[in-house]
Amino acid sequence: RVEPDLRESPVVKGAIGYLLVAVFFPGTAAFGGELLTNPDFESGTTGWFSSSCSITAETTHVLNGSGAMYVHTRSRPTQTGPQAIKSALIASGPGNYTLRAYAMDAVTGSIARLRVLLKYGEKNYYIGPNLSIGTNSWTELTAVKSLSWTGTLEVAQFYVANSDSNTSYYIDDCSLWIADPPFT
């Protein structure tokens, strides 16, 4: 009796193909999908929270769509409106990530800080560029950065801060996605 070679069966080949699609191409953020919730502020400030300042939904000063976020009532440069991204980073794993946001100063020109905060081993790591922003036009803040951690990732946040603690500013069209998938 000769056993059929199931590897050559079109049914088995198709099943393996579907299995690979389900395992390797799940449509998750690990393959280029957006990691942030409400990155364009079209749902107000849903997904974002206040860090010792005020954040409000903005509908007048927007880059695209109908919403942006206004960060104000600040007394320190670290006061901002971040988004928690710990679960998304753990699910996607360490790697190179593209960070992007648009910012506009509400008062005078200043330095904006596009950041990801990673806390592990009881230490904070601030990753991202410092870029000048103006008051009359939106400035794109972007960078590709390696995000990795050792041991347990305790905290992870995405945010735009401002170097001038008395300055209010607007944020719109934020984005965080993995730049280099862990495998192809």
CORLIN-V132561 format. One record per pair of residues at least 6 apart in sequence whose ideal C-beta (glycine too) atoms are under 6 Angstrom apart, sorted by sequence separation. I is the first residue (numbers start at 1). J is the second residue. If there is no record, write none. Layout:
i={I I}
j={J J}
//
This chain:
i={6 29 62 133 61 118 162 38 38 71 103 117 37 45 57 58 71 131 115 116 160 45 58 69 116 44 101 115 55 56 114 129 99 114 128 55 113 54 127 158 54 111 112 53 53 111 112 42 45 40 42 109 41 53 55 41 52 114 41 51 105 51 99 112 120 103 105 121 50 51 118 120 48 120 104 120 48 119 144 47 102 103 119 102 103 118 63 101 117 100 116 99 115 98 114 36 96 112 113 96 97 112 110 111 35 110 94 110 103 110 29 101 107 30 105 106 29 90 106 105 103 104 86 89 103 86 101 102 85 102 84 85 101 63 82 83 100 82 99 80 98 80 97 98 97 95 96 77 96 95 77 92 77 76 93 75 74 72 71 70 68 69 68 61 63 64 62 63 58 40 39 39 36 36 35 35 34 32 30 31}
j={12 35 68 139 68 125 169 46 47 80 112 126 47 55 67 68 81 141 126 127 171 57 70 81 128 57 114 128 69 70 128 143 114 129 143 71 130 72 145 176 73 130 131 73 74 132 133 65 69 65 67 134 67 79 81 68 79 141 69 79 133 80 128 141 149 133 135 151 81 82 149 151 81 153 138 154 83 154 179 83 138 139 155 140 141 156 102 141 157 142 158 143 159 144 160 83 144 160 161 146 147 162 162 163 88 163 148 164 160 167 88 160 167 92 167 168 92 153 169 169 169 170 153 156 171 156 171 172 156 173 157 158 174 138 157 158 175 159 176 159 177 161 178 179 179 178 179 161 180 180 163 178 165 165 182 165 165 168 169 170 170 171 172 170 172 173 172 173 170 173 174 175 174 176 176 177 177 177 178 181}
//
